[in-house]
Amino acid sequence: MSANFRVIRPSSGGENSASASNMSQSTPESTGSDPRRPRGDKDTPADSSSSSSKRRRVPESITRNACLNCKKARAKCDGNKPCKRCATRFETSDCIYEIHIKHAKEELVKQIKELRAKDHITEQILQALSTNEKVPDILERLRNGETYDSIVEWLGRSPMVDFETLSPRESHHSTYEASDHEMGGVGASNSPWTKVTTDTAILNHLFQLYFAWIHPVHTLFSERRFVNDYLHRLESYCSSVLVNSVCAMACSLHSAEDGDEVDYARLGAEFSDAARRNLESDDSRLPTIQAFAVMHLVDCARGNALRAAAYLRISTLSLPRATFQENDGFAESWKVTVRGIRNLNIEWAQMTFQVPPIVESMTYDGIDEIDASIDDANWYPYRSPRGNPKGRRSLLATTNQEKSKLTAILQDIATMVYTQRGPLISARQFLHQYGRLRAWRQELPAELGDVEDDSQQVLPYVLSLLILHTTAVVQLLRPLLDFEGFPSSLVEGAIWEHAQEGLSLLDRYYRPQYTFRYQPVLQMLASLQLTDLVARFFPGGAEGGSKDGIEAIQFGMELLMQSRPGFPVAGPLQEMLRRTAIECAIPLPRNLAELMPAPIPPRGAYGMDDFLDACTRPTYVQPVLDAHSKYSPSFSSDWKVEGPAYGFRESSTSARRLKFPSAEERGAQSLMQIRNLLNSK
């Protein structure tokens, strides 16, 4: 059976002369007999001279695409140039053949694909030259007349498809064209990947947004394998449900512009609905497992955390029964997916204060070797089709490796603190985990950890990784600030410094370089942890440019406000932060109405259901009492002995720690709360 389902078959019409004459409008292949003649018919001897004469005038071969003169005369044509009829008759016009529209289209598609391939190859060479990669050798090979294909292969890049680039450039992702949906081929289908829209400009825009802002933070599948299967209509590493999930997530990142003709909020809902209709929990194919994980991010962004948690759980439980494929790409795709889902589980558990599941695989050891080609590929801060962003070396492989190291520590910490029936925690165990976090930061490669280097901007997903680390330190130490009998002054300096470091990464680097419009959803929860700590324990701040309680609340509101257009979850998170300010007697921002618009009708105000759907809990505040119950009886005394080895001594910070207020102070706080309540109405 032919793999190409677009072969044009001759129609089986009647045997009258009119039907026979229409055969001239079929395809241009030549044949010696009428393909529509019934198989049982056989040629019979002619009984009349007229019949014999008529048969002798028929050309020995007949083309289905007659010349214009033969078509006009409804005569059979032999397909020669000129044909026999035109050569033996006096015709007023030349013997001309029209190219059949089907063949013209096939030829145009072929030429387009050839031009794309050439464009891709030359871009690989230009990209290598722009990054000063083997420039003298490349120029020497060009002077020697080597083909572009051979130079690209020598560079170690794919001459046909090399899309593991995180690149939104037109010459890369504009290859998502409708013609690829329409072409036949091995394993191909004529139906599009998504029925939500066939506008390739929209799809191209969404893919670029996803691979710029989501994929580097949560690498849940191999971009290279996904793109290759998308282009060639293969279903090993791409599927309709995964495409719809990716597009649904990307719609949240679209920034409205003047002249927008598309409602991306509505489009995102349609992509999301299309994905949900095709999600099957018993589908063990890798793209479906990946789609469940992507839909976790979609629902987190939209304030559906309870359903998001269910999607992530299904994705995780499906990993052990994933359908194995015997091809070169499965091992790569499998490792990427296992690592991505494992890291996502741990980050989610850290921000919602749960014990993360253990994601194990016999074919995945947790830490992969660095893939230099992924690190060397460029990342582009894509925002809209109108922009022309400059690419930077992505360092994505190194970032993901370091993230896997960090999440391994975070999993051990969460298991230690939040396992209900686990053993009590000794000061030595606690300090050991703190030491691991400190060592991770010290051993971080300079190309990731040196944020003070003014020669280049820090990549956004590297900043997110550093913010994840500072938040982890704050969450580990935070319960000690109000643990009865513990000398909290020993940890105040460290926790204050890490909280301010995290806020500085957000305020000094992330906001001015990228804005919070594109920040990851889980980074919003991390920023709330840092803001809450300053507002609750250090409202007076300190000298030297650090934030006090009022500034922290203002900053937190601004951060969430910038994310709110694409991430509705920011609304209930703002309300929780507002309640924290009132609880801590911190004045609310004067421009609160601008920073925190009212909920979209018919919802009058955010309530408990909204909070549960924001973070699966009534509040984002860390449940410190659960941690206190896990500390051993000798925890405080043992800390005094072993803490100094980890740098824990009496705090030298000038931060003013909040003390238990006197009766007069509590009265003043009550008046402040009343004023805040009046101002917020």
Secondary structure, DSSP 8 states (H G I E B T S, - for coil): --S-TT--------SSHHHHHHTTEEEEEEESS-TTS-TT-------SHHHHHHHHTS-SSEEEE--HHHHHHT------SS-HHHHHS--SS-------HHHHHHHHHHHHHHHHHHHHHHHHHHHHHHTTSSHHHHHHHHHTT--HHHHHHHTT--SS---TT----HHHHTT--HHHHH---TT--SS-S-SS---HHHHHHHHHHIIIIITTTS--S-HHHHHHHHHHT--SS--HHHHHHHHHHHHTT----TT--S-HHHHHHHHHHHHHHH--TT---HHHHHHHHHHHHHHHHTT-HHHHHHHHHHHHHHGGG-----STTHHHHHHHHHHHHHHHHHHHHHHHT-------BTTB-S-----HHHHHSEE-----TT-----EE--HHHHHHHHHHHHHHHHHHHHHHH-TTS--B-HHHHHHHHHHHHHHHHTS-HHHH-TT-TTS---HHHHHHHHHHHHHHHHHHGGGGG-TT--THHHHHHHHHHHHHHHHIIIIIIHHHH-GGG--HHHHHHHHHHHHHHHHH-TT--SSS---HHHHHHHHHHHHHHHTTT-TTHHHHHHHHHHHHHHTT----TTHHHHS----TT--S--HHHHHHHHSSS-SS--HHHHHTTB-TTHHHHHHHHGGGGT--S------------HHHHHHHHHHHHHHHHHH-
